[in-house]
Amino acid sequence: MRLRPQDLKTIYLRRRLSSQNDEGDWMKGWGDPIELLVNIQPATGQYLSTLYGDKLPRMKSLKYQGDDIVENRDEKAGLCIGVPKDSEPDYTVTSIMTYSDHLNILATRNEGVSMNGSRD
């Protein structure tokens, strides 16, 4: 499968980070944005409907060719699809399926993130 340039959209991947501060408390946040070119489609189909039910309208299916996303590492990473790259991600990677020449990525919209990337 070859993704056509005219069908691609620029989005940003932000990996989850956690670290301890000086007092030993765990701090969670997001890593630096990584630019990705993907094909975005609505998540549809009987199989996905069976798995995700009422959540399906809040999900997107992405097709990606490249090395910046890896199965078994980037699940739960954030995606900035409709928000600025330095904001709170508006989607979370739900699953990654590796094929010979591309990845199928399923992403779920985060509750409470507005279009400017801030939490409501």
N, C-alpha and C positions, 0 to 999 in steps of 0.2 A: 504494500500500500504506500503510495506516495502522496504526501500532503501538498496541496497546491498553495503557493504563496498568497493568492488572492482570497483563500478561505481561512487564513490564519489571523489570529488576534494576539496581541501582546498582553500577557498577564505576568504576575510576579509570585514566585514561591517564597514563603518565609517559614523556615524550620523553627520548631519549638526549641527554646533554650531554657535551661534551669541551672541556677548556680546558688551558692551560699554566700550570704553577706558576712560582714565581720562578726555579727552576733550569732551566726549559725543558722539563721532563718533561710529557708529556700525561697528564691525569687524566680518567678516564671516570666517569660517574655518571648519575643520573636527575634530571629536572626535577621541579618541583612537581606534585602530583597534580591532575588535572582530572577532575571528576565527570561521568560519562556515564550515561545511561539507555539500556539496550540490551535486546534480546531475545536470549537465549542458547540455542543448540540444539547437539546433537552434530553434528559434521561427518560427513555420510554421503553416499552416492551412488556410482554406478559411476565417474563422471568423477573425483571427488576420490580415490577408491580407486586409480584408474589413476595419478594424479599423485603421490600421497603414500604409497601402499602401507601398510607396517607403521606409519607415523607417524600414520595417521588416527585411531586410538583416543585419541591424546594431543592431538587438535585440537578446537576449538570453532568453530561458525559463529555470528556475531553480526550482528544487523540493527540499524542505527542511523540515526536521523534527527536532524540537527543540523549545526553548523558547526565543531565542535571537532576533527574528524578529516578529513584531506584526502588523497586519493589522490596518490601520488608525493611525499608529504612524510612521512607517518607510518608507512610500513612500517618495521619494526624497532623501533617504539616498544614500551614495556612496558605490560602491562595487569595491574592488581591485581584479579583476579576472586575468588579464594578466600583472599586474604591481606589484611592491613590496608593502607590507602592509603599509608602512609609506609614500607612495607617493600620489599624486593626484589620486583619484579613476578614473578608466577608464570606469565604467558603473554607471548608476543611476537607482535606483528602480523606475519603472514606475507604477506597480500595484502589489498588493498582494491579492491572493484569498485563503481563509482559507477553508480547507476540514477537515474531522473528524480526520485524522491522519497525515496530512502534509500540507504544504503551496505550492502553485504554485506562483512563483515570475517571473514577466516579467521585464527585465532590458534592458535599451537602452545605446548603446555605446556613450560616451561623445566625442564630436568633439574636436580635437586639443590636445588630450592627447597621448603622444608617449609611446612606450613600456617600457620606463624606468620610466614612471609616471610623466614626466614633461610636461608642456604646450608647444605646438609648437608655 
